[in-house]
Amino acid sequence: MRDLVFLTRDGCVNTTTMKANLDDALRVLGQPFAYQVVDLETLPDGDVRRGYPTPTVLVSSRDLFGMAEPTPPFATPT
C-alpha cells in the first residue's frame, strides 16, 4: 500500500479500534504495515487533512471510504 495515512488526534475514542481493523486488513491482504500515523493537531492550520474527522484513513490523499476532501472553514473536533 503506497501513500497510506492514518489520521487521528489525542482523545479520539475510535482510534484504537480503527487502527486494529486497518492492521488486520493489511495482514489479510499480505501488505506491509507501512503507513504514517498523523496527529491532526500537529498539522498547520491550512492543511486540508485537518478537516477530516478522526480516525480517517487516506489512500493516496483520498478518504478510504469516499468522503469528499474537506473545504475550509474546518469544524472544531468534538
C-alpha positions as CSV (number, residue, x, y, z in Angstrom):
1,M,0.0,0.0,0.0
2,R,1.5,3.3,-1.1
3,D,0.7,6.6,0.4
4,L,-1.4,5.2,3.3
5,V,-2.0,7.7,6.1
6,F,-3.9,7.1,9.4
7,L,-5.3,10.4,10.7
8,T,-6.0,10.7,14.5
9,R,-5.9,13.1,17.4
10,D,-5.5,12.9,21.1
11,G,-8.6,11.7,22.8
12,C,-10.2,10.1,19.8
13,V,-12.1,7.1,21.2
14,N,-12.3,5.2,18.0
15,T,-8.6,5.3,17.1
16,T,-7.6,2.0,18.8
17,T,-10.4,0.1,17.1
18,M,-9.8,1.6,13.6
19,K,-6.1,1.1,13.8
20,A,-6.6,-2.6,14.8
21,N,-9.0,-3.0,11.9
22,L,-6.5,-1.4,9.5
23,D,-3.7,-3.7,10.7
24,D,-6.0,-6.7,10.4
25,A,-7.0,-5.7,6.8
26,L,-3.3,-5.2,5.8
27,R,-2.4,-8.6,7.3
28,V,-5.2,-10.4,5.3
29,L,-4.1,-8.6,2.1
30,G,-0.5,-9.5,2.8
31,Q,0.5,-5.9,2.8
32,P,3.2,-4.4,4.9
33,F,2.2,-2.3,8.0
34,A,3.9,0.7,6.3
35,Y,1.7,3.7,7.0
36,Q,2.1,7.0,8.5
37,V,0.2,8.0,11.7
38,V,-0.6,11.7,11.7
39,D,-1.9,13.6,14.7
40,L,-4.1,16.4,13.2
41,E,-3.1,18.8,15.9
42,T,0.5,18.8,14.6
43,L,-0.6,19.9,11.1
44,P,-0.6,23.6,10.0
45,D,-4.0,25.3,10.1
46,G,-4.3,25.4,6.3
47,D,-3.6,21.7,5.8
48,V,-6.7,20.1,4.3
49,R,-6.2,16.9,6.4
50,R,-7.3,18.9,9.5
51,G,-10.8,18.9,8.1
52,Y,-11.3,15.2,8.2
53,P,-12.9,13.6,11.3
54,T,-10.8,11.1,13.3
55,P,-9.9,8.5,12.8
56,T,-9.6,8.6,9.0
57,V,-7.5,6.5,6.6
58,L,-6.3,8.2,3.5
59,V,-5.0,6.3,0.5
60,S,-3.1,8.5,-2.0
61,S,-4.6,11.5,-0.2
62,R,-8.2,10.3,-0.6
63,D,-10.5,9.0,2.1
64,L,-10.7,5.2,2.1
65,F,-14.5,5.3,2.4
66,G,-15.0,8.0,-0.2
67,M,-15.6,11.1,1.9
68,A,-15.1,14.3,-0.1
69,E,-12.0,16.3,0.6
70,P,-12.9,18.9,3.3
71,T,-13.0,22.6,2.5
72,P,-12.4,25.4,4.9
73,P,-13.5,26.5,7.4
74,F,-12.9,23.2,9.2
75,A,-15.2,22.2,12.1
76,T,-13.7,22.0,15.5
77,P,-13.3,18.4,16.7
78,T,-15.6,17.3,19.4
